Amino acid sequence: MTELRLLASPKAVPELRHHLRAHGHEVQLCASELVTNVIDHVGAGTPVTVRVLRVIGADRDRDRIRVEVTDPDPRVLPVLLHAAPTDEHGLGLALVDALAQRWGVEPGTDHKTVWCELRDGGW
């Protein structure tokens, strides 16, 4: 498992991708988009925890990589928009939705975790 604690900011996004380079482009993209959603909808400087872990399936063909981003605001929940390809905003969660086998939100009393699961690329 990889776990990173950082402040969500535009500067932190390329640093996050650098830390996750061993996990592949899809993991980097999904983590980046989920952190960018925190910046855009909760606020820059919000503390977040990013986790990448392997989820073992019933057989090896069903193993998945789970990306989780936890932030301290349980009220601001992500919404999948149906943005046009030319739109400048609203594409992040659509990208996650397109890449991931599934995604969701786990709300808590003082936080939420937005997660997605990708096919295991064999790391």
N, C-alpha and C positions, 0 to 999 in steps of 0.2 A: 504494500500500500504506500502511496505517496500522499503526504499531507502538507499543505502550505498555508500559512497564515499571512495575510497581507491587507493593506488598505486598498480598496477598490479605487483606482484612478487610471486615467488614460496612460500614464507612464508605466503602471504596473502590468498592463495587458501584454506588451511584448516580453517583459521579464517573465511573466507566467508561461508564455509559450516556450521560452528558452528552457525553463525548468522542466517542462513536460515534453521536451523534444524526443526523449527515448520512448514515449508512448505513441508516437505517430501523429500525423496531421489531423485526423478526425478528432482525436482526443483534444489536441491543442485548440482546434477550431471551436469545439463545443464548450470547453472550459472558458475560452476567451469570450464567446458570445454570452454565456451565463454571467460572467463577471461584468461585462459591458452593460447587461441589463440592470445589474445592481447600481452601477454608476448612473445610468440614465433615469432609473425609477425610484431609487432609494437615496442616492446622492454620492458624489465623489467624496472619498475619505472614509467611507463606511468600512469597518473591519469585516473581512470575510475569511472563511476557511474553505479551501479547495481540497477535495480528496479524489484520488483516482485509485480504484481497487478492482480486483478481479472477482467476479461472481461466478462460482462454479455451478454449472448446470448438471442435469441428470447424466449427461454424457459429454464428452469433450467437445462435440459439435455445438453444444448449447452454452458453452462458456461465454461470458460477456464482460466487457469493461464498463464499470460504472463511474461516472463523473458526478460529483456532488459539489454544490456551492451553497454554503450556509451563510446567511446574513442575519442581523439582529432585528429585522422589521417583519413581524408576522402578518401585517396588514396589507402590504403591497404584494399582490400575487401576480405571477406572469400570465399574460393572455396571448394566445396564438392569434396573430392578425393575418389576414389574407392580403398581404401587400403585393403590389405590382412589382415586377423586377426592376422597374425604373425608380421606385420609391427609395428615398435616402434613409428612411427609418422604418422599423417594423419588420425587418428581415431576419433579425438574430434568432428568434425562437423558431421561425419558419425553417432556417438552416438546421437548427438542432432537430426539429421534427423530421426533416428530410433525411438526416444522417442516422438518427437513432432508431433502434428497434422499438423503443418506448421511452417516455419521459413523464415526469410528474413533479408534484410538490408535496413535501411533508411539513405541514405547519406545526409549530410548537407554541407554547404560551409566550415566549420571548424571542423567538427566532423562526426562520423557515429554512428548509433545504430544498433547493431545486436540483433535480437529478435527471440524468439520462443514461441509457444503457446502449452500448455499441457492440457489434460483433467483436469477439476477441481476435486481435491481430497476432496473437502469439508472443506476447512479451513475457 
